[in-house]
Amino acid sequence: MMMACAAAGLPQGGTLVEEKIDAATFEQLATMPLISVCLDALDRTWREWSTSTSFVVRRLLNKKHLTTEGTTTSSFQSIPGDALRNNNESQKTTTAAAAAAEAMGKSNIVMKTVSDSSSSYQQGVVPTTYFMEDVSLHSKPNDCWLVIKDKVYDVSRFAEQHPGGSVIYTHAGRDATDIFAGFHAPTTWKLLQQFYIGNYKSLEPTPELLMDYRELRGVFMRARLFKSSKLYYTLKCLVNALLLAASIAIICLTQSLPAVLLSAFILGVCWQQCGWLSHDFLHHQVFETRWLNTFIGYSIGNVVLGFSTSWWKNKHNLHHAAPNECDQTYKPIDEDIDTLPLLAWSKDILATVDSQRLRRVLQWQHIFFFPMLMFSRFTWLLFSWLYCCKPQMSLQRKILEKGTMLMHYVWFIGIAFWLLNPSMAIIWIIMSEFITGTLLSLVFILNHNGKEVYNTSKDFVNAQVASTRNIEANMFNDWFTGGLNRQIEHHLFPTMPRHNLNKISSHVRALCEKHGLVYEDLNITLGTYRVVEALAEVAAAATTTVASS
């Protein structure tokens, strides 16, 4: 399907659509010192973010996501809305022009000097052509090559400064086209040029599944389904603020045990819903201006919830890039399933456990699983602090992270002991933590636990669908899960606002059915049963090995 890449904002040959960035926009924004100061305090230091000042200005101060207009028609145009029908004529014209350019052998590849001494490509120099066997040799953190849209990039020097964290290593020596397109702003395509070292030639045609996926993504972009409703998110923020106010008002009025427990429950619900909001902002689903998403994500994540946003982003980006994936020895790459010695999510992971004492514990994992969920929030808070104590983190970053997390403890503990006597304050604090951890975890476990755990390379779509489970859509589920019940859709299109995920579910299901992928969509009860069933199967295997030893 020749039109698939173009539909996804990935044109076939020539300069990428996302590369056509108006430099004047950046120059204008660079003159706004207040924004620059805010960004410098809220996101990574200039040194961490880039190899040059211009990189930072372009990365953080852009005001717009450029919407890639259609360059092709699509077989998925059953999506309602005039956006798909009105573009047909312009799509045909653009497609015809692209075909003519291709026939004439024209190329708009931009060749420029690369800072890496090993990369000497200049204007007029014919670029080197690489095959996958060449690229795959560069799959280490200090020697990291990526293939993106049939171009090869050496990001070895940049990997440690990557704003998304260590996720860049998950596709070292591999094709990262789809994961890159799914997570990055259109402006980032232009920034790739400084790492360009040559072209990539595949000996195999692009799988039809990936072509259809890219075409579908292009359809959604033209239908403006990646654009959020600001009213929707404003109401979400207001509702959460009301929940917080209600929780505090209750213990202001009375300090009885039932009132304290009710207040703690409402606070737990508030924090759960704030977790979903922070997730949406940090996925850049809400605003076209990315620094504003980051600012609000930090405000909710660090100050309201007490988590380290840097820790969460590094962990969560890794999860999106390699869901339920392990290395060749079945050591989890996805930290969400790296839960030994308490839980083993597959028999292959269990096989890595040599201790018989530990196996005796794991044979009961399906029994103590739910009580463990109450302590989840305590572990997340601990991991946040440990992450911020790493020597690799810059001093400025540590001050930002720890300072904003301390603000959480000041207001939370301060309110507890200001409004309540010491015993009731401790009860309020502990119960709100228990409730929050349970409510968040009940959603997390449904998304991926009990699904396939693998250690072989999968293409982007197969990896996301095989490891992910949906929970049926209804008013309660959509609210309780923060839209994460449409987990397959979210993993395939992570920057799409949650309120649009239900609109695309039928098209994603059709894509899966066409290519023989299992689109699992269950109710909450059955989904929870599948999780416990998977734990029980691994526990039974642990029991067998203990008995035979």
Disulfide bonds with the S-S distance in Angstrom:
none
